Every structure is written in structure tokens, then in C-alpha cells.
Amino acid sequence: NGEVLFRQGDKDGDGFIVVEGSVELTKEHNGVLQSGLYIYKGGIFGVYKTIFEQDERNFTATVKEPSTIIKIPEAVLKNKLASTDPFILFCIRSWSELNTKIIQNNETQHQNKN
């Protein structure tokens, strides 16, 4: 409980599966800590950095209660990705880019209203 599995800005790319318990993902943005995103039993997290070939982690992951977490080493994830159909990877990565653009557009519109 309270164990930090990784921090925003970390360079490692291990993935995790919550078997029991919960993990909170937090993000610091413009000096403000954004919280409230929880991963529960059966949830997978931490793979985004490796799947989308990012340089660093976008979130901090903290165990919030007694939990059982399985760690998937980054090398295993990279091996799985290397054997994935390139078209499927392209679709997943393209969807993520579109989703990011939509979120940024919504944030810009919200800021312009204020």
C-alpha cells in the first residue's frame, strides 16, 4: 500500500496487471496534480510507453491498497510487439494519435471559453 510502481518521467517501460486491489494513476500538468484514475482487478497499465514508443512515462502509478500486481518486463512487451502484425500496430497507434488530438482540441476549446 503506497508503493510507487513508476513515476511520471521514468524511462522504463514495464507493464502491469492488477490481479487484486487497485492502483491510482496520477499526472502533474502545469503544476497541478491530476488524480482519480484507478485501475482495478483485471486492469492493465504501464504498457502505453512501450506500445507507442515514447521516451518516458506519462503518469505515476501508486498502489492504493493491499494488492497483487504482475509485472511484465519491457523486453517481453517489445518481443510481443515485434511479432504483432504491422497493420494492427499501425491501427492502434493511429487511433491513439487521433484520440490525443481530440483531447487537446477539447482542452483548447475549454480554455478559450474561460
C-alpha positions in Angstrom: 0.0 0.0 0.0 1.5 3.3 -1.1 4.2 1.6 -3.2 5.1 3.6 -6.3 5.5 1.3 -9.3 6.8 4.0 -11.6 6.9 7.8 -11.8 5.9 10.3 -14.5 9.1 10.9 -16.5 10.6 7.4 -15.8 12.3 5.8 -18.8 11.5 2.2 -18.1 8.6 0.5 -19.9 7.4 -2.4 -17.9 3.7 -3.3 -18.0 1.5 -4.3 -15.1 -1.7 -6.3 -14.5 -3.8 -5.9 -11.4 -4.7 -9.3 -10.0 -6.2 -8.0 -6.8 -6.5 -4.5 -5.3 -6.1 -1.1 -7.1 -3.6 1.3 -8.5 -4.0 5.0 -8.9 -2.6 6.8 -11.9 -1.7 10.5 -11.3 -0.2 13.1 -13.6 1.3 16.5 -12.9 0.3 19.0 -15.6 1.2 22.7 -15.4 2.0 22.4 -11.7 -1.4 20.8 -10.9 -1.6 17.1 -9.8 -4.4 15.4 -11.7 -5.7 12.3 -9.9 -8.7 10.0 -9.7 -7.9 7.4 -12.4 -7.9 4.0 -10.8 -7.0 0.6 -12.3 -8.8 -2.4 -10.6 -8.7 -6.2 -10.8 -8.1 -7.3 -14.3 -6.8 -3.9 -15.5 -3.6 -3.5 -17.4 -1.5 -0.4 -17.2 2.0 0.9 -17.9 2.2 -0.5 -21.4 1.5 2.8 -23.2 5.1 4.0 -23.2 6.3 0.8 -24.9 3.5 0.3 -27.3 3.6 3.9 -28.5 7.5 4.1 -28.4 7.5 7.1 -26.0 10.7 8.4 -24.3 9.1 8.5 -20.8 6.2 7.7 -18.6 3.1 9.9 -18.7 1.8 9.0 -15.3 2.8 8.0 -11.8 1.3 4.6 -10.6 0.8 4.1 -6.9 -0.6 1.0 -5.2 -3.6 2.2 -3.1 -4.5 -0.9 -1.0 -3.1 -4.4 -0.4 -2.8 -5.6 -3.9 -1.4 -8.4 -6.1 0.3 -7.0 -9.2 2.0 -8.9 -12.0 4.9 -7.1 -13.7 5.5 -7.7 -17.4 9.1 -6.7 -18.3 9.6 -4.2 -21.1 11.7 -6.7 -23.0 8.7 -9.1 -23.0 6.4 -6.4 -24.3 8.9 -5.4 -27.0 9.2 -9.1 -28.1 5.4 -9.4 -28.3 5.1 -6.1 -30.3 7.8 -7.3 -32.7 5.7 -10.3 -33.6 2.5 -8.3 -34.0 1.0 -7.7 -37.4 2.3 -4.3 -38.6 -1.1 -3.3 -39.8 -2.6 -3.9 -36.3 0.2 -1.8 -34.7 -0.4 1.0 -37.2 -4.2 1.0 -36.4 -3.6 1.1 -32.7 -1.0 3.8 -32.9 -3.2 5.9 -35.3 -6.2 5.6 -33.0 -4.1 6.8 -30.1 -2.9 9.9 -32.1 -6.4 10.7 -33.1 -7.6 10.4 -29.5 -4.8 12.7 -28.3 -5.8 15.3 -30.9 -9.4 15.2 -29.9 -8.5 15.6 -26.2 -6.1 18.5 -27.0 -8.8 20.2 -29.1 -11.4 19.8 -26.3 -8.9 21.3 -23.8 -8.2 24.3 -26.1 -11.9 24.9 -26.6 -12.4 24.8 -22.8 -9.6 27.2 -22.2 -10.9 29.6 -24.9 -14.3 29.7 -23.1 -12.7 30.8 -19.9 
